[in-house]
Amino acid sequence: MSIIENKFRDNVIITSADKFMNWARLSSLWPITFGIACCAIEMMATAASRYDQDRLGVLPRPSPRQSDLMIVAGTVTFKMASRIKRLYEQMPDPKYVIAMGCCATSGGPYWKHGYHVMKGVDQVVPVDVYVPGCPPRPESLLEGFIKLQEKIRRESIATTQAA
């Protein structure tokens, strides 16, 4: 028996601020999609009705100012790096990044001789979740969303504000 048991009427939920804020954040991820190469096709398939990313609360937004998640899918060239960084800086805090495909995570097949290709988007923006594959299947991107949701669930408002 708790002290507060039977003190409140129905429809009252008691929780911590961390759990409430994390639940709201992980239930409504709004990505700005940055499809640069062939991974973008799989990213678009993930948003289509067969895989239905909306059921995870993932709804694409057209502007970085409305987004809290950036999905970088494909080969990142040095020329595109400054654009990715600029879009990332325009996103409000807290913001997250998913690197989709081996080109975005490590440079892919261009890692050795591709003089114009970055060896991973994490050299430009901090990456929260890496989705491997060439190109990764939509199921892999969905798993990436779930991994990001698990990460958000463990965050604390105090540490997020301090970072």
Disulfide bonds with the S-S distance in Angstrom:
none
